């Protein structure tokens, strides 16, 4: 158990709809990352939050948005869903530990949310 | 543009033999490399890492080798065990990450350990 919790595990919805994926990071972790894994694709970085603020952006579509709340949990909102948005969405967290440069680059992943858009 | 490439989508190795998973990167700014292992229905889990000041890092049955001049790293698993059957992701980053820096993952290699 990585300590990162993602809900729901599975989500089935229709094109044009909007969904929200939720992530609770490991206790004490300040950074939250969102990734998308489509069929035969690697982990595509979407966005990172650090202590409530957006830190870095990757290949995130304009139809997608995210936020990190004061309690450090994060939500990824996907709107106007298309068939191609069907994928596994992973959340990861990490903690910048002073004096331990390596540790802050290690991310702990949740089990993912499998999104199916029909 | 794929900055981290794992050119073998899958690999089959006999139990007890050595498994070698390869990874190439293109960005010379990367100086920290990680391997993650992923079982079905689970998220990736951190396995081993190496910084560019080293050319080898060992942890039990797992050894990662880094060839900076070739921009190539490899993960060796010796001896391979059935529980090693999983997808392995190579990832690269800068050790001191700035605001816009990211960890870049490869597409993964599926390792099958044969009985």
gemmi code that builds the backbone of each chain (N, CA, C; Angstrom):
import gemmi

chains = {
    "A": [
        ("UNK", (0.851, -1.192, 0.000), (0.000, 0.000, 0.000), (0.893, 1.251, 0.000)),
        ("UNK", (0.735, 2.076, -1.050), (1.597, 3.251, -1.205), (1.206, 4.379, -0.262)),
        ("UNK", (-0.005, 4.339, 0.265), (-0.492, 5.427, 1.099), (-1.221, 6.497, 0.313)),
        ("UNK", (-1.244, 6.366, -1.024), (-1.969, 7.303, -1.872), (-3.308, 6.656, -2.247)),
        ("UNK", (-4.381, 7.382, -2.013), (-5.710, 6.840, -2.254), (-6.380, 7.570, -3.407)),
        ("UNK", (-6.876, 6.797, -4.359), (-7.590, 7.378, -5.486), (-9.008, 6.818, -5.531)),
        ("UNK", (-9.958, 7.709, -5.764), (-11.347, 7.282, -5.932), (-11.968, 8.026, -7.106)),
        ("UNK", (-12.900, 7.409, -7.825), (-13.259, 5.997, -7.708), (-12.237, 5.116, -8.420)),
        ("UNK", (-12.348, 3.823, -8.274), (-11.442, 2.908, -8.971), (-11.821, 2.795, -10.443)),
        ("UNK", (-13.108, 2.790, -10.696), (-13.603, 2.681, -12.065), (-14.669, 3.742, -12.280)),
        ("UNK", (-14.728, 4.234, -13.501), (-15.712, 5.248, -13.846), (-16.120, 5.001, -15.289)),
        ("UNK", (-17.416, 4.838, -15.499), (-17.936, 4.666, -16.851), (-18.893, 5.817, -17.107)),
        ("UNK", (-18.685, 6.504, -18.200), (-19.518, 7.653, -18.504), (-19.675, 7.800, -20.011)),
        ("UNK", (-20.420, 8.792, -20.421), (-20.695, 8.981, -21.841), (-19.939, 10.193, -22.379)),
        ("UNK", (-19.812, 10.250, -23.693), (-19.159, 11.401, -24.306), (-19.917, 12.678, -23.958)),
        ("UNK", (-19.167, 13.746, -23.792), (-19.757, 15.035, -23.467), (-19.949, 15.284, -21.987)),
        ("UNK", (-19.797, 14.255, -21.181), (-20.013, 14.396, -19.741), (-18.777, 14.960, -19.048)),
        ("UNK", (-18.949, 15.219, -17.751), (-17.862, 15.728, -16.919), (-17.707, 14.800, -15.725)),
        ("UNK", (-16.453, 14.531, -15.349), (-16.193, 13.689, -14.188), (-15.129, 14.325, -13.308)),
        ("UNK", (-15.100, 13.897, -12.067), (-14.082, 14.361, -11.123), (-13.398, 13.163, -10.499)),
        ("UNK", (-12.079, 13.156, -10.584), (-11.259, 12.110, -9.980), (-10.611, 12.705, -8.736)),
        ("UNK", (-10.577, 11.908, -7.689), (-10.080, 12.403, -6.417), (-8.820, 11.657, -5.972)),
        ("UNK", (-7.935, 12.390, -5.300), (-6.676, 11.792, -4.835), (-6.346, 12.314, -3.449)),
        ("UNK", (-6.041, 11.399, -2.545), (-5.524, 11.774, -1.227), (-4.064, 11.350, -1.164)),
        ("UNK", (-3.149, 12.295, -0.991), (-1.725, 11.936, -0.992), (-1.322, 11.237, 0.293)),
        ("UNK", (-0.086, 10.734, 0.317), (0.469, 10.169, 1.535), (0.511, 11.253, 2.603)),
        ("UNK", (0.358, 10.814, 3.840), (0.392, 11.764, 4.938), (1.714, 12.533, 4.920)),
        ("UNK", (1.620, 13.858, 4.906), (2.813, 14.689, 4.940), (3.350, 15.085, 3.582)),
        ("UNK", (2.900, 14.428, 2.511), (3.388, 14.786, 1.175), (2.727, 16.069, 0.701)),
        ("UNK", (3.511, 16.978, 0.189), (3.005, 18.277, -0.240), (2.736, 18.344, -1.739)),
        ("UNK", (3.416, 17.503, -2.493), (3.265, 17.530, -3.950), (2.320, 16.436, -4.419)),
        ("UNK", (1.468, 16.808, -5.365), (0.573, 15.848, -6.002), (0.751, 15.959, -7.511)),
        ("UNK", (0.839, 14.823, -8.175), (1.016, 14.772, -9.617), (-0.122, 13.949, -10.221)),
        ("UNK", (-0.531, 14.336, -11.407), (-1.525, 13.557, -12.145), (-0.910, 13.075, -13.453)),
        ("UNK", (-1.168, 11.797, -13.765), (-0.680, 11.182, -14.986), (-1.827, 10.484, -15.704)),
        ("UNK", (-1.684, 10.398, -17.011), (-2.622, 9.647, -17.835), (-1.867, 8.510, -18.515)),
        ("UNK", (-2.449, 7.312, -18.448), (-1.853, 6.190, -19.175), (-2.898, 5.616, -20.115)),
        ("UNK", (-2.700, 5.865, -21.408), (-3.581, 5.286, -22.417), (-3.004, 3.956, -22.876)),
        ("UNK", (-3.780, 3.241, -23.680), (-3.353, 1.924, -24.150), (-2.006, 2.051, -24.859)),
        ("UNK", (-1.058, 1.195, -24.482), (0.268, 1.143, -25.108), (1.056, 2.441, -24.972)),
        ("UNK", (0.650, 3.290, -24.080), (1.382, 4.524, -23.853), (2.005, 4.500, -22.473)),
        ("UNK", (3.020, 5.260, -22.320), (3.644, 5.391, -21.012), (2.820, 6.313, -20.142)),
        ("UNK", (3.406, 6.703, -19.064), (2.737, 7.622, -18.146), (2.944, 9.044, -18.659)),
        ("UNK", (1.866, 9.654, -19.085), (1.939, 11.023, -19.579), (1.642, 11.985, -18.434)),
        ("UNK", (2.611, 12.806, -18.121), (2.444, 13.770, -17.040), (1.416, 14.824, -17.429)),
        ("UNK", (0.475, 15.078, -16.546), (-0.560, 16.083, -16.803), (-0.275, 17.378, -16.058)),
        ("UNK", (-0.159, 17.285, -14.725), (-0.037, 18.503, -13.928), (0.468, 18.157, -12.534)),
        ("UNK", (1.143, 19.131, -11.919), (1.648, 18.971, -10.560), (1.187, 20.132, -9.696)),
        ("UNK", (0.823, 19.820, -8.466), (0.524, 20.841, -7.471), (1.465, 20.670, -6.286)),
        ("UNK", (1.839, 21.775, -5.712), (2.680, 21.753, -4.518), (2.042, 22.649, -3.475)),
        ("UNK", (1.621, 22.055, -2.397), (1.056, 22.801, -1.273), (-0.035, 23.776, -1.721)),
        ("UNK", (-0.877, 23.308, -2.624), (-2.032, 24.092, -3.044), (-1.831, 24.921, -4.297)),
        ("UNK", (-0.579, 25.024, -4.753), (-0.322, 25.857, -5.928), (0.107, 25.001, -7.123)),
        ("UNK", (-0.331, 25.405, -8.282), (0.097, 24.710, -9.486), (1.597, 24.897, -9.667)),
        ("UNK", (2.311, 23.795, -9.923), (3.761, 23.853, -9.975), (4.288, 23.640, -11.388)),
        ("UNK", (3.745, 22.660, -12.065), (4.206, 22.360, -13.419), (3.053, 21.785, -14.224)),
        ("UNK", (3.106, 22.054, -15.514), (2.073, 21.545, -16.408), (2.704, 20.699, -17.489)),
        ("UNK", (2.032, 19.628, -17.823), (2.502, 18.776, -18.905), (1.516, 18.819, -20.045)),
        ("UNK", (1.220, 17.654, -20.590), (0.319, 17.582, -21.745), (-1.139, 17.552, -21.319)),
        ("UNK", (-1.567, 18.561, -20.604), (-2.945, 18.571, -20.107), (-3.822, 19.378, -21.057)),
        ("UNK", (-4.940, 18.771, -21.448), (-5.857, 19.434, -22.355), (-6.580, 20.580, -21.638)),
        ("UNK", (-7.059, 21.525, -22.419), (-7.799, 22.657, -21.828), (-9.107, 22.197, -21.198)),
        ("UNK", (-9.641, 21.056, -21.659), (-10.879, 20.516, -21.095), (-10.638, 19.901, -19.708)),
        ("UNK", (-9.387, 19.757, -19.343), (-9.036, 19.159, -18.052), (-8.547, 20.264, -17.110)),
        ("UNK", (-8.867, 20.115, -15.855), (-8.354, 21.048, -14.857), (-8.148, 20.301, -13.550)),
        ("UNK", (-7.373, 20.873, -12.681), (-7.115, 20.232, -11.398), (-6.977, 21.287, -10.322)),
        ("UNK", (-7.059, 20.850, -9.090), (-6.777, 21.727, -7.974), (-6.339, 20.905, -6.782)),
        ("UNK", (-5.623, 21.570, -5.878), (-5.216, 20.939, -4.631), (-5.777, 21.788, -3.497)),
        ("UNK", (-6.434, 21.139, -2.589), (-7.152, 21.822, -1.518), (-6.262, 22.002, -0.288)),
        ("UNK", (-6.716, 22.858, 0.667), (-5.889, 23.098, 1.871), (-5.520, 21.826, 2.629)),
        ("UNK", (-6.363, 20.792, 2.563), (-6.001, 19.553, 3.262), (-5.094, 18.676, 2.396)),
        ("UNK", (-4.650, 19.208, 1.281), (-3.694, 18.621, 0.339), (-4.285, 17.559, -0.596)),
        ("UNK", (-5.558, 17.207, -0.433), (-6.109, 16.295, -1.413), (-6.289, 17.051, -2.728)),
        ("UNK", (-6.370, 16.301, -3.806), (-6.440, 16.926, -5.121), (-7.579, 16.317, -5.922)),
        ("UNK", (-8.101, 17.091, -6.836), (-9.137, 16.620, -7.754), (-8.737, 16.960, -9.179)),
        ("UNK", (-8.991, 16.017, -10.070), (-8.773, 16.223, -11.500), (-10.140, 16.223, -12.161)),
        ("UNK", (-10.471, 17.325, -12.809), (-11.762, 17.464, -13.472), (-11.592, 17.303, -14.972)),
        ("UNK", (-12.380, 16.415, -15.529), (-12.320, 16.162, -16.969), (-13.695, 16.493, -17.540)),
        ("UNK", (-13.743, 17.409, -18.501), (-15.040, 17.812, -19.029), (-15.119, 17.575, -20.535)),
        ("UNK", (-16.345, 17.673, -21.054), (-16.599, 17.449, -22.489), (-15.872, 16.190, -22.960)),
        ("UNK", (-16.103, 15.122, -22.230), (-15.325, 13.905, -22.444), (-15.492, 13.358, -23.852)),
        ("UNK", (-14.378, 12.848, -24.362), (-14.342, 12.218, -25.676), (-13.905, 10.764, -25.504)),
        ("UNK", (-14.162, 9.974, -26.549), (-13.800, 8.551, -26.483), (-12.309, 8.386, -26.169)),
        ("UNK", (-11.503, 9.257, -26.733), (-10.058, 9.167, -26.556), (-9.565, 9.488, -25.155)),
        ("UNK", (-10.463, 9.958, -24.306), (-10.073, 10.246, -22.925), (-10.090, 8.987, -22.069)),
        ("UNK", (-10.601, 7.911, -22.629), (-10.601, 6.640, -21.894), (-9.166, 6.235, -21.606)),
        ("UNK", (-8.865, 6.045, -20.334), (-7.481, 5.776, -19.931), (-7.463, 5.469, -18.442)),
        ("UNK", (-6.265, 5.116, -17.982), (-6.001, 5.028, -16.547), (-5.435, 6.361, -16.101)),
        ("UNK", (-5.959, 6.898, -15.048), (-5.451, 8.149, -14.515), (-4.835, 7.871, -13.141)),
        ("UNK", (-3.557, 8.201, -13.038), (-2.846, 7.966, -11.791), (-2.551, 9.287, -11.094)),
        ("UNK", (-2.611, 9.220, -9.802), (-2.164, 10.301, -8.948), (-0.921, 9.802, -8.213)),
        ("UNK", (0.026, 10.689, -8.006), (1.211, 10.346, -7.231), (1.506, 11.490, -6.279)),
        ("UNK", (2.204, 11.179, -5.199), (2.602, 12.245, -4.286), (4.062, 12.080, -3.909)),
        ("UNK", (4.653, 13.172, -3.494), (6.032, 13.136, -3.031), (6.216, 14.226, -1.993)),
        ("UNK", (7.330, 14.131, -1.292), (7.571, 15.080, -0.218), (8.987, 15.597, -0.319)),
        ("UNK", (9.157, 16.884, -0.448), (10.515, 17.413, -0.515), (11.169, 17.383, 0.853)),
        ("UNK", (12.062, 16.437, 1.038), (12.706, 16.279, 2.329), (14.013, 17.040, 2.323)),
        ("UNK", (14.138, 17.974, 3.237), (15.356, 18.778, 3.292), (16.554, 17.883, 3.509)),
        ("UNK", (17.614, 18.119, 2.728), (18.846, 17.347, 2.884), (18.775, 15.992, 2.229)),
        ("UNK", (17.675, 15.700, 1.555), (17.575, 14.398, 0.899), (17.065, 14.636, -0.515)),
        ("UNK", (17.955, 15.032, -1.371), (17.550, 15.418, -2.714), (16.893, 14.265, -3.460)),
        ("UNK", (17.394, 13.065, -3.247), (16.849, 11.942, -4.004), (15.407, 11.669, -3.597)),
        ("UNK", (15.115, 11.766, -2.319), (13.800, 11.371, -1.827), (12.707, 12.221, -2.450)),
        ("UNK", (13.015, 13.472, -2.720), (11.933, 14.314, -3.212), (11.589, 13.995, -4.655)),
        ("UNK", (12.411, 13.290, -5.362), (12.087, 12.920, -6.726), (11.366, 11.587, -6.817)),
        ("UNK", (11.228, 10.893, -5.713), (10.547, 9.606, -5.725), (9.066, 9.852, -5.504)),
        ("UNK", (8.272, 9.370, -6.427), (6.832, 9.565, -6.344), (6.160, 8.256, -5.938)),
        ("UNK", (5.130, 8.391, -5.136), (4.354, 7.241, -4.676), (2.993, 7.313, -5.352)),
        ("UNK", (2.654, 6.255, -6.051), (1.473, 6.251, -6.894), (0.284, 5.581, -6.227)),
        ("UNK", (-0.891, 6.115, -6.529), (-2.119, 5.431, -6.173), (-2.401, 4.314, -7.168)),
        ("UNK", (-3.474, 3.579, -6.926), (-3.813, 2.437, -7.779), (-4.483, 2.862, -9.077)),
        ("UNK", (-4.849, 4.128, -9.174), (-5.393, 4.635, -10.424), (-6.911, 4.601, -10.490)),
        ("UNK", (-7.430, 5.410, -11.383), (-8.853, 5.397, -11.729), (-8.952, 5.028, -13.195)),
        ("UNK", (-9.704, 3.977, -13.480), (-9.893, 3.589, -14.879), (-11.143, 4.275, -15.406)),
        ("UNK", (-10.961, 5.148, -16.362), (-12.074, 5.890, -16.960), (-12.424, 5.292, -18.313)),
        ("UNK", (-13.688, 4.959, -18.464), (-14.184, 4.454, -19.746), (-15.236, 5.422, -20.256)),
        ("UNK", (-15.004, 6.000, -21.418), (-15.952, 6.915, -22.027), (-16.624, 6.185, -23.186)),
        ("UNK", (-17.940, 6.038, -23.102), (-18.672, 5.250, -24.110), (-19.450, 6.149, -25.076)),
    ],
    "B": [
        ("UNK", (8.002, 14.299, -29.130), (9.395, 13.923, -28.974), (9.555, 13.130, -27.673)),
        ("UNK", (9.926, 11.854, -27.849), (10.064, 11.004, -26.672), (11.443, 11.184, -26.065)),
        ("UNK", (11.506, 11.737, -24.894), (12.797, 11.980, -24.265), (13.330, 10.747, -23.544)),
        ("UNK", (12.437, 9.829, -23.205), (12.845, 8.583, -22.542), (12.229, 7.435, -23.334)),
        ("UNK", (13.094, 6.571, -23.826), (12.615, 5.505, -24.713), (12.937, 4.127, -24.151)),
        ("UNK", (11.927, 3.296, -24.128), (12.127, 1.887, -23.810), (11.707, 1.132, -25.070)),
        ("UNK", (12.671, 0.713, -25.833), (12.393, 0.201, -27.170), (11.831, -1.208, -27.208)),
        ("UNK", (11.927, -1.923, -26.101), (11.368, -3.280, -26.078), (10.033, -3.250, -25.323)),
        ("UNK", (8.921, -3.442, -26.042), (7.629, -3.433, -25.342), (7.492, -4.621, -24.395)),
        ("UNK", (8.152, -5.741, -24.740), (8.043, -6.909, -23.872), (9.319, -7.741, -23.922)),
        ("UNK", (9.483, -8.546, -22.877), (10.680, -9.361, -22.734), (10.306, -10.623, -21.961)),
        ("UNK", (10.743, -11.774, -22.455), (10.496, -13.037, -21.745), (11.823, -13.641, -21.325)),
        ("UNK", (11.904, -14.022, -20.047), (13.146, -14.551, -19.491), (12.824, -15.786, -18.650)),
        ("UNK", (13.692, -16.768, -18.743), (13.521, -17.989, -17.940), (13.783, -17.679, -16.466)),
        ("UNK", (12.978, -18.287, -15.615), (13.184, -18.132, -14.168), (14.615, -18.534, -13.802)),
        ("UNK", (15.245, -17.729, -12.957), (16.609, -18.024, -12.529), (17.677, -17.356, -13.374)),
        ("UNK", (17.322, -16.929, -14.587), (18.290, -16.266, -15.474), (18.288, -14.765, -15.200)),
        ("UNK", (19.125, -14.046, -15.930), (19.218, -12.592, -15.785), (18.223, -11.906, -16.712)),
        ("UNK", (17.507, -10.927, -16.170), (16.643, -10.067, -16.985), (17.362, -8.736, -17.165)),
        ("UNK", (17.402, -8.247, -18.395), (18.043, -6.948, -18.666), (17.037, -6.066, -19.396)),
        ("UNK", (16.663, -4.979, -18.749), (15.727, -4.031, -19.350), (16.498, -2.762, -19.691)),
        ("UNK", (16.269, -2.265, -20.884), (17.044, -1.131, -21.374), (16.213, 0.138, -21.502)),
        ("UNK", (16.918, 1.254, -21.435), (16.269, 2.558, -21.497), (17.258, 3.565, -22.085)),
        ("UNK", (16.798, 4.378, -23.008), (17.626, 5.433, -23.593), (16.970, 6.781, -23.360)),
        ("UNK", (17.785, 7.801, -23.185), (17.241, 9.138, -23.007), (17.959, 10.100, -23.941)),
        ("UNK", (17.309, 11.220, -24.212), (17.890, 12.155, -25.176), (18.340, 13.466, -24.536)),
        ("UNK", (17.750, 13.817, -23.403), (18.037, 15.109, -22.797), (19.258, 15.009, -21.884)),
        ("UNK", (20.335, 15.681, -22.251), (21.565, 15.589, -21.462), (21.456, 16.317, -20.118)),
        ("UNK", (20.364, 17.064, -19.924), (20.156, 17.728, -18.640), (19.682, 16.753, -17.559)),
        ("UNK", (19.184, 15.612, -17.969), (18.741, 14.625, -16.978), (19.945, 14.125, -16.188)),
        ("UNK", (19.825, 14.110, -14.862), (20.929, 13.591, -14.061), (20.445, 12.666, -12.945)),
        ("UNK", (19.195, 12.283, -13.023), (18.663, 11.369, -12.020), (17.669, 10.457, -12.705)),
        ("UNK", (17.825, 9.138, -12.461), (17.052, 8.155, -13.201), (16.431, 7.153, -12.239)),
        ("UNK", (15.215, 6.756, -12.562), (14.477, 5.874, -11.661), (13.863, 4.731, -12.461)),
        ("UNK", (13.681, 3.627, -11.786), (12.913, 2.511, -12.338), (11.712, 2.265, -11.428)),
        ("UNK", (10.567, 2.095, -12.080), (9.344, 1.768, -11.371), (8.831, 0.439, -11.905)),
        ("UNK", (8.145, -0.281, -11.042), (7.571, -1.581, -11.393), (6.060, -1.482, -11.216)),
        ("UNK", (5.324, -2.064, -12.150), (3.864, -1.960, -12.055), (3.222, -3.325, -12.293)),
        ("UNK", (2.411, -3.736, -11.302), (1.591, -4.929, -11.454), (0.215, -4.504, -11.967)),
        ("UNK", (-0.519, -5.410, -12.607), (-1.884, -5.090, -13.058), (-2.752, -4.613, -11.897)),
        ("UNK", (-3.590, -3.654, -12.174), (-4.549, -3.116, -11.197), (-3.870, -2.417, -10.017)),
        ("UNK", (-2.595, -2.113, -10.153), (-1.912, -1.350, -9.110), (-1.183, -0.176, -9.744)),
        ("UNK", (-0.826, 0.810, -8.931), (-0.011, 1.899, -9.435), (1.453, 1.500, -9.477)),
        ("UNK", (2.263, 2.235, -10.227), (3.707, 1.961, -10.253), (4.317, 2.137, -8.864)),
        ("UNK", (5.299, 1.311, -8.560), (6.016, 1.445, -7.295), (7.500, 1.639, -7.582)),
        ("UNK", (8.110, 2.505, -6.811), (9.521, 2.814, -6.976), (10.365, 1.579, -6.693)),
        ("UNK", (11.359, 1.351, -7.561), (12.203, 0.174, -7.433), (13.636, 0.553, -7.065)),
        ("UNK", (14.264, 1.355, -7.880), (15.665, 1.701, -7.680), (15.962, 2.969, -8.479)),
        ("UNK", (16.964, 3.712, -8.037), (17.327, 4.928, -8.753), (18.841, 5.052, -8.845)),
        ("UNK", (19.276, 5.998, -9.680), (20.702, 6.261, -9.807), (20.892, 7.717, -10.212)),
        ("UNK", (21.885, 8.372, -9.634), (22.204, 9.723, -10.059), (23.407, 9.661, -10.988)),
        ("UNK", (23.611, 10.745, -11.724), (24.630, 10.712, -12.771), (26.065, 10.724, -12.240)),
        ("UNK", (26.215, 10.899, -10.936), (27.570, 10.842, -10.388), (28.041, 9.400, -10.233)),
        ("UNK", (27.117, 8.463, -10.410), (27.462, 7.040, -10.305), (27.247, 6.373, -11.655)),
        ("UNK", (27.857, 5.213, -11.846), (27.538, 4.439, -13.038), (26.887, 3.104, -12.696)),
        ("UNK", (26.701, 2.864, -11.397), (26.072, 1.610, -10.976), (25.457, 1.801, -9.598)),
        ("UNK", (24.284, 1.233, -9.430), (23.663, 1.207, -8.107), (22.985, -0.140, -7.929)),
        ("UNK", (23.240, -0.749, -6.789), (22.781, -2.117, -6.565), (21.873, -2.177, -5.345)),
        ("UNK", (20.817, -2.960, -5.445), (19.922, -3.158, -4.307), (19.384, -4.577, -4.398)),
        ("UNK", (20.046, -5.477, -3.677), (19.621, -6.874, -3.710), (19.790, -7.477, -5.097)),
        ("UNK", (18.701, -8.008, -5.617), (18.761, -8.628, -6.951), (18.743, -7.611, -8.093)),
        ("UNK", (18.531, -6.359, -7.765), (18.367, -5.317, -8.780), (19.611, -4.434, -8.860)),
        ("UNK", (20.100, -4.238, -10.084), (21.230, -3.354, -10.324), (20.900, -2.462, -11.505)),
        ("UNK", (21.132, -1.180, -11.340), (20.950, -0.268, -12.465), (22.327, 0.235, -12.893)),
        ("UNK", (22.554, 0.210, -14.200), (23.804, 0.692, -14.783), (23.493, 1.938, -15.616)),
        ("UNK", (24.381, 2.930, -15.521), (24.203, 4.161, -16.281), (25.431, 4.423, -17.145)),
        ("UNK", (25.186, 4.616, -18.428), (26.248, 4.988, -19.368), (25.914, 6.376, -19.896)),
        ("UNK", (26.522, 7.384, -19.271), (26.160, 8.770, -19.588), (26.539, 9.135, -21.014)),
        ("UNK", (27.667, 8.675, -21.477), (28.103, 9.051, -22.821), (27.140, 8.503, -23.870)),
        ("UNK", (26.580, 7.343, -23.613), (25.629, 6.744, -24.550), (24.194, 7.137, -24.233)),
        ("UNK", (23.984, 7.856, -23.141), (22.642, 8.216, -22.671), (21.782, 6.954, -22.586)),
        ("UNK", (22.303, 6.000, -21.886), (21.650, 4.696, -21.799), (21.722, 4.179, -20.372)),
        ("UNK", (20.615, 3.592, -19.925), (20.674, 2.892, -18.654), (19.982, 1.546, -18.785)),
        ("UNK", (20.352, 0.658, -17.892), (19.757, -0.666, -17.926), (19.502, -1.146, -16.502)),
        ("UNK", (18.496, -1.973, -16.396), (18.136, -2.591, -15.117), (18.386, -4.088, -15.244)),
        ("UNK", (19.209, -4.619, -14.349), (19.495, -6.045, -14.332), (18.813, -6.676, -13.123)),
        ("UNK", (18.140, -7.777, -13.368), (17.502, -8.525, -12.281), (18.107, -9.925, -12.279)),
        ("UNK", (18.786, -10.251, -11.172), (19.446, -11.554, -11.085), (19.279, -12.146, -9.682)),
        ("UNK", (18.796, -13.369, -9.530), (18.143, -14.158, -10.573), (16.690, -13.729, -10.727)),
        ("UNK", (16.145, -13.914, -11.895), (14.750, -13.530, -12.136), (13.819, -14.513, -11.432)),
        ("UNK", (12.761, -13.953, -10.856), (11.786, -14.757, -10.130), (10.383, -14.519, -10.711)),
        ("UNK", (9.470, -15.468, -10.507), (8.118, -15.300, -11.062), (7.463, -13.977, -10.648)),
        ("UNK", (7.708, -13.548, -9.424), (7.117, -12.293, -8.943), (7.656, -11.054, -9.621)),
        ("UNK", (8.689, -11.223, -10.429), (9.242, -10.082, -11.166), (8.441, -9.790, -12.431)),
        ("UNK", (7.530, -10.675, -12.792), (6.687, -10.444, -13.968), (5.827, -9.204, -13.715)),
        ("UNK", (6.043, -8.190, -14.511), (5.384, -6.887, -14.310), (5.783, -5.986, -15.474)),
        ("UNK", (5.240, -4.776, -15.465), (5.691, -3.758, -16.409), (6.698, -2.854, -15.685)),
        ("UNK", (7.813, -2.601, -16.328), (8.871, -1.777, -15.740), (8.968, -0.460, -16.518)),
        ("UNK", (8.875, 0.630, -15.769), (8.996, 1.956, -16.360), (10.334, 2.567, -15.976)),
        ("UNK", (10.992, 3.120, -16.969), (12.186, 3.916, -16.755), (11.743, 5.380, -16.679)),
        ("UNK", (12.360, 6.159, -15.820), (12.011, 7.574, -15.700), (13.278, 8.401, -15.519)),
        ("UNK", (13.220, 9.638, -15.979), (14.393, 10.516, -15.892), (13.975, 11.901, -15.440)),
        ("UNK", (14.870, 12.541, -14.710), (14.583, 13.902, -14.244), (15.893, 14.610, -13.922)),
        ("UNK", (15.764, 15.841, -13.445), (16.927, 16.528, -12.875), (16.871, 16.332, -11.366)),
        ("UNK", (18.002, 16.078, -10.765), (18.043, 15.854, -9.322), (17.540, 17.080, -8.575)),
        ("UNK", (17.996, 18.244, -9.013), (17.496, 19.493, -8.448), (16.461, 20.038, -9.414)),
        ("UNK", (15.208, 19.753, -9.124), (14.165, 20.120, -10.071), (13.719, 21.561, -9.857)),
        ("UNK", (13.695, 22.309, -10.951), (13.142, 23.653, -10.915), (11.642, 23.572, -11.106)),
        ("UNK", (11.013, 24.722, -11.067), (9.555, 24.773, -11.100), (8.976, 24.030, -12.298)),
        ("UNK", (9.592, 24.186, -13.467), (9.015, 23.608, -14.679), (9.551, 22.220, -15.007)),
        ("UNK", (10.457, 21.721, -14.193), (11.019, 20.406, -14.479), (10.008, 19.313, -14.162)),
        ("UNK", (10.089, 18.233, -14.908), (9.165, 17.126, -14.708), (9.956, 15.823, -14.705)),
        ("UNK", (9.336, 14.803, -14.205), (9.882, 13.463, -14.342), (9.253, 12.870, -15.595)),
        ("UNK", (10.092, 12.430, -16.508), (9.620, 11.892, -17.791), (9.710, 10.375, -17.752)),
        ("UNK", (8.605, 9.723, -18.058), (8.537, 8.269, -18.047), (8.604, 7.704, -19.461)),
        ("UNK", (9.215, 6.530, -19.572), (9.147, 5.773, -20.813), (7.825, 5.043, -20.905)),
        ("UNK", (7.619, 4.318, -22.027), (6.355, 3.624, -22.245), (6.271, 2.303, -21.499)),
        ("UNK", (7.382, 1.839, -20.976), (7.371, 0.610, -20.196), (7.759, -0.615, -20.996)),
        ("UNK", (8.293, -1.590, -20.291), (8.610, -2.910, -20.852), (7.918, -3.956, -19.991)),
        ("UNK", (7.141, -4.825, -20.660), (6.453, -5.886, -19.917), (7.387, -7.081, -19.821)),
        ("UNK", (7.736, -7.457, -18.610), (8.632, -8.586, -18.373), (7.825, -9.818, -17.981)),
        ("UNK", (8.063, -10.918, -18.721), (7.437, -12.197, -18.383), (8.529, -13.147, -17.906)),
        ("UNK", (8.385, -13.669, -16.713), (9.331, -14.656, -16.222), (8.712, -16.034, -16.447)),
        ("UNK", (9.395, -16.823, -17.245), (8.873, -18.142, -17.633), (9.329, -19.210, -16.651)),
        ("UNK", (8.429, -20.145, -16.297), (8.805, -21.200, -15.330), (9.775, -22.195, -15.931)),
    ],
}
model = gemmi.Model(1)
for chain_id, residues in chains.items():
    chain = gemmi.Chain(chain_id)
    for i, (resn, *xyz) in enumerate(residues, 1):
        res = gemmi.Residue()
        res.name, res.seqid = resn, gemmi.SeqId(i, " ")
        for name, pos in zip(("N", "CA", "C"), xyz):
            atom = gemmi.Atom()
            atom.name, atom.element = name, gemmi.Element(name[0])
            atom.pos, atom.b_iso = gemmi.Position(*pos), 0.0
            res.add_atom(atom)
        chain.add_residue(res)
    model.add_chain(chain)
structure = gemmi.Structure()
structure.add_model(model)
structure.setup_entities()
